[in-house]
Amino acid sequence: MTYWKTLLASALLAGAHGAAAQPAPSSRTFTNPLQVNGPDPWIIRHGGQYYYTNTTGRNLTLWKSKTLEGVKNAPAAVVWTPPATGPNSTQIWAPELHFLAGKWYLYYTASDRANPSDQTRYVFVLENASPDPTTGTWVDKGRVNTKHPGLDGTVFEHGGRRYFVYSAYVGPQSVLAIAPLTNPWTLDATRETTIATPTLAWEKGGGRQILEGPEFLAGRKGQLLLVYSASACWDDNYSLGMLTAAPGADPLQAASWTKAPQPVFHPSAENGVWGTGHNSFTTSPDGRESWLLYHAKAAADGKCEGRSARAQRFAWRPDGTPDFGVPAALGTPQPVPSGE
């Protein structure tokens, strides 16, 4: 079952049973981080396994675990190493693993070692027909044909169609753009549309104007949600923002999306958590809990370094939007996901 179908099933279950259906917390606990060095974490649950990845900068690495908290001790499998030269030869960032039409796809950001810059940075994709993405052969499907250079590509399915969203370098820095996919590695680029630009003060931290790391989340009242990261990665107040499209709205129309005026997840000085961002979503094994993965750092030092991958359960508001709560301090015991 693909990730979006898991979320939809979870949402329908919650709607059918109401708040009383929330499972009791497990007596077993775990503590963050899942990975000490874990910027841009991504996770997907498929076939009874969690598959996790994050930015290493030098290759694409996957971790496989039957439990969410088991990611921290799972063996690392390097599944792809970049070529010595060419357009995808360096700055290997923000990998995402998706299962589409019976095959695995790894989307990642890269640039050209001969001239690494924003203008040579694009999203690329690999394909693997193996049932287990930590095995088999990854085939290079090339660069996704976006209109602009950019980074942090993601894919979601809605209404029987697939869409690609990325952070495009347009104007002062980066915006969020969407286009339909004709296959997992090709866009209908003629329909690419910018759906959000950095207009708010908290989206312009660190001396940059940045919207990046978009991730799809199905709202529980039929909404389409895109949760994104705002400001430069070195900004200590790096936070998550959210776009919402009403049920039945066309995702390709900029007017369909409404931006939340404040961050939906942000640093906590009290808990010693800074630079909260670049998230992904998953569910518990029984599909009854929703979990947020994100990176954060323990020091307000104005740097991108020191980002660890963390996980915590989140709730849902009566209007069908997520309540991500407050980022927990490192070492805080948390119940393991229900169904483990």
C-alpha positions in Angstrom: 0.0 0.0 0.0 1.4 3.4 -0.9 1.9 6.1 1.7 -1.0 8.3 0.6 -3.4 5.3 0.7 -2.2 4.5 4.2 -2.9 8.0 5.3 -6.4 8.0 3.7 -7.2 4.7 5.4 -6.1 6.1 8.7 -8.2 9.2 8.2 -11.3 7.2 7.3 -10.8 5.0 10.4 -10.6 8.0 12.6 -13.7 9.6 11.0 -15.7 6.4 11.5 -14.8 5.9 15.2 -14.2 9.4 16.4 -11.9 10.6 19.1 -12.6 7.7 21.3 -10.9 5.4 18.8 -7.5 6.9 19.7 -5.3 4.0 20.9 -3.9 4.0 24.4 -0.2 4.9 24.5 2.1 1.9 24.6 4.0 1.1 27.8 7.2 0.8 25.8 9.0 4.0 25.0 11.9 5.3 22.9 13.9 8.5 22.8 15.1 10.8 20.0 17.2 11.2 17.9 16.5 8.4 15.3 19.8 9.5 13.6 22.3 11.8 15.2 23.4 13.1 11.8 20.0 13.1 10.0 19.2 16.2 8.0 16.2 16.1 5.7 14.7 12.8 7.0 12.3 10.9 4.9 10.4 7.7 5.9 7.8 5.4 4.2 6.1 2.4 5.6 5.6 -0.4 3.1 5.1 -4.2 3.3 5.5 -4.2 7.1 8.8 -2.3 7.0 9.9 1.3 7.6 12.3 2.6 5.0 14.2 5.6 6.0 16.7 8.0 4.3 18.3 11.3 4.9 20.9 13.6 3.3 24.4 12.3 3.5 25.7 14.7 0.9 27.8 12.0 -0.8 25.5 9.1 -1.7 22.0 7.7 -1.2 21.6 5.5 1.8 18.6 3.6 3.0 17.8 2.1 6.5 15.2 -0.7 6.9 13.5 -1.5 10.1 10.3 -3.2 11.3 9.8 -0.5 13.9 10.0 3.3 13.7 12.4 3.6 16.6 14.5 0.7 15.2 15.8 3.1 12.5 18.5 4.3 14.9 20.1 0.8 15.1 19.2 -0.4 11.6 22.1 -1.3 9.2 22.8 1.3 6.5 22.6 0.3 2.9 24.3 2.5 0.4 22.2 2.0 -2.7 23.7 4.6 -5.1 26.9 6.6 -5.4 27.1 9.6 -7.7 29.3 9.6 -10.8 32.6 11.4 -10.7 31.4 14.1 -13.2 28.2 15.3 -14.7 25.0 17.1 -13.7 24.3 14.9 -10.7 27.8 14.4 -9.4 27.8 16.4 -6.1 25.7 18.0 -3.3 23.4 14.9 -3.1 20.6 16.2 -0.9 17.1 15.5 0.3 16.4 12.0 -0.9 12.8 10.7 -1.0 11.7 7.1 -1.5 8.3 6.5 -3.2 6.5 3.3 -4.3 4.6 4.1 -7.5 2.9 1.6 -10.0 4.8 -1.4 -8.5 8.3 0.1 -8.5 10.5 2.1 -6.2 11.6 5.6 -7.1 14.3 7.6 -5.3 14.1 11.4 -5.9 17.1 13.4 -4.9 18.7 16.8 -5.4 22.1 17.2 -7.0 24.3 19.6 -8.8 27.3 19.6 -11.2 30.8 19.1 -9.6 32.3 21.3 -12.3 30.1 24.2 -11.3 28.1 23.6 -8.1 25.5 26.4 -7.7 21.8 27.1 -7.4 21.7 27.4 -11.2 23.0 23.9 -11.7 20.9 22.3 -9.0 18.0 20.0 -10.0 16.0 17.0 -8.9 16.9 13.6 -10.3 15.3 10.2 -10.0 16.3 6.5 -9.9 14.0 3.5 -10.4 14.2 0.0 -8.9 11.9 -2.9 -9.7 12.9 -5.0 -6.6 10.3 -5.5 -3.9 12.9 -4.4 -1.4 14.5 -1.1 -2.2 17.6 -1.9 -0.2 18.3 -4.7 -2.8 18.1 -4.9 -6.6 19.4 -2.5 -9.2 18.7 1.3 -9.3 18.4 2.6 -12.8 19.1 6.3 -13.5 16.1 7.9 -15.0 17.8 11.3 -15.3 16.7 14.8 -14.3 13.1 15.7 -13.7 12.2 18.2 -16.4 11.3 21.1 -14.2 11.0 24.6 -15.7 13.6 26.0 -13.2 16.6 24.8 -11.3 15.6 23.8 -7.7 15.6 21.2 -5.0 13.5 19.0 -2.6 11.2 17.3 -5.1 8.2 15.2 -3.8 5.4 13.3 -5.3 1.8 12.8 -4.2 -1.3 11.1 -5.7 -4.8 12.7 -5.6 -7.9 12.0 -7.6 -6.2 9.3 -9.6 -3.4 11.6 -10.8 0.2 12.1 -9.6 1.7 15.5 -8.9 5.3 16.7 -8.4 6.1 19.6 -6.1 9.5 21.2 -5.6 11.3 24.2 -4.4 12.1 26.2 -7.5 14.7 28.9 -7.8 12.7 31.9 -8.9 13.2 35.5 -8.0 15.2 36.3 -4.8 15.5 32.7 -3.8 12.9 29.8 -3.9 9.2 29.3 -4.3 6.9 26.2 -4.3 5.9 24.9 -7.8 3.7 22.1 -8.8 3.2 20.1 -12.1 1.4 16.9 -13.1 3.5 13.8 -13.8 3.1 11.9 -17.0 5.2 9.1 -15.6 7.3 9.0 -12.4 10.3 10.8 -14.0 8.6 13.2 -16.4 6.4 16.3 -15.9 3.9 18.0 -18.1 6.1 21.0 -17.7 3.7 23.2 -19.7 1.4 23.1 -16.7 3.9 23.9 -14.0 2.6 26.5 -11.7 4.0 28.5 -8.7 1.6 28.0 -5.8 3.5 29.9 -3.0 6.2 32.5 -2.6 8.0 33.7 0.6 5.8 36.6 1.7 5.9 36.4 5.5 8.7 37.6 7.8 9.3 34.1 9.2 9.8 32.8 5.7 12.8 35.2 5.2 15.1 34.3 8.0 18.9 33.9 7.7 19.1 36.6 5.1 17.2 34.5 2.5 13.7 34.2 1.1 13.1 30.4 1.1 10.2 28.0 0.8 11.5 24.4 0.5 11.0 20.8 1.6 7.3 20.5 0.6 5.5 17.4 1.8 1.9 16.3 1.1 -0.5 15.4 3.9 -4.1 14.3 3.5 -6.4 16.4 5.7 -9.1 14.5 7.6 -11.9 16.6 6.1 -10.9 16.0 2.5 -8.4 18.9 2.3 -5.1 18.8 0.5 -2.2 20.0 2.7 1.3 20.8 1.8 3.7 21.3 4.7 6.9 23.1 3.9 10.0 24.5 5.5 10.7 28.2 5.6 13.8 30.4 5.8 17.5 29.3 5.4 18.6 26.1 7.0 21.1 28.0 9.2 18.3 30.2 10.6 17.7 29.0 14.2 14.0 29.8 13.7 13.6 27.6 10.6 10.0 26.4 10.9 7.2 24.5 9.1 4.5 26.3 7.3 1.3 24.9 5.6 -0.7 25.4 2.5 -4.3 24.2 2.4 -6.5 23.4 -0.7 -10.2 22.8 -0.1 -11.8 19.5 -1.0 -12.3 19.3 -4.8 -10.0 22.1 -5.5 -7.6 21.9 -8.5 -4.0 21.5 -7.1 -2.6 23.1 -10.2 -4.3 26.4 -9.6 -2.4 28.8 -7.3 -5.7 30.3 -6.2 -6.6 26.8 -4.7 -4.0 27.2 -2.0 -4.3 29.2 1.2 -1.2 29.8 3.3 -1.3 29.6 7.1 -0.2 33.0 8.5 1.9 31.5 11.3 4.3 28.5 11.4 2.5 25.2 12.2 5.6 23.8 13.9 8.5 25.9 15.2 11.5 25.8 17.6 11.1 25.6 21.3 13.7 27.5 23.4 12.2 25.9 26.6 13.0 22.4 25.2 16.3 23.3 23.6 15.0 22.6 20.0 16.1 24.8 17.1 15.9 24.8 13.3 12.8 22.5 13.2 12.1 21.6 9.6 12.3 19.5 6.4 9.8 16.9 7.6 8.1 13.8 6.4 5.1 11.8 7.6 4.2 8.2 8.4 1.8 6.1 10.4 2.0 3.6 13.1 1.9 -0.1 12.1 -1.8 -0.4 12.8 -2.5 2.9 10.8 -4.2 4.5 13.8 -1.5 7.1 14.7 0.1 9.8 12.6 3.8 10.5 13.1 6.0 13.5 12.1 9.7 13.1 11.3 11.8 16.3 11.1 15.3 17.5 11.7 16.3 19.9 14.4 19.4 21.0 16.3 20.2 21.4 20.0 22.0 24.8 19.7 20.9 28.2 18.5 24.2 28.6 16.6 23.2 30.0 13.2 24.5 26.9 11.4 23.1 24.1 9.2 25.3 21.5 11.0 24.2 19.4 13.9 20.8 18.5 12.6 19.4 15.2 14.0 16.4 13.3 12.8 13.5 13.1 15.3 10.1 11.5 15.4 7.0 12.4 17.4 3.3 11.6 17.2 0.8 14.3 16.2 -2.9 14.9 16.7 -5.7 16.2 14.5 -8.0 19.1 15.1 -11.8 18.9 14.6 -11.5 20.8 11.3 -9.3 18.0 9.9 -6.0 19.9 10.1 -2.9 18.6 12.0 -1.8 19.7 15.4 1.9 19.0 15.5 2.3 20.3 19.0 5.7 21.4 20.4 9.0 19.7 19.5 10.0 17.5 22.4 13.4 17.9 24.0 16.0 15.3 23.1 15.9 12.3 25.4 12.2 12.7 26.2 10.6 9.2 26.5 7.8 8.7 24.0 5.5 5.8 23.6 6.4 3.6 20.6 3.9 3.7 17.7 0.7 1.7 18.3 0.6 -1.8 16.8 4.2 -2.6 17.3 
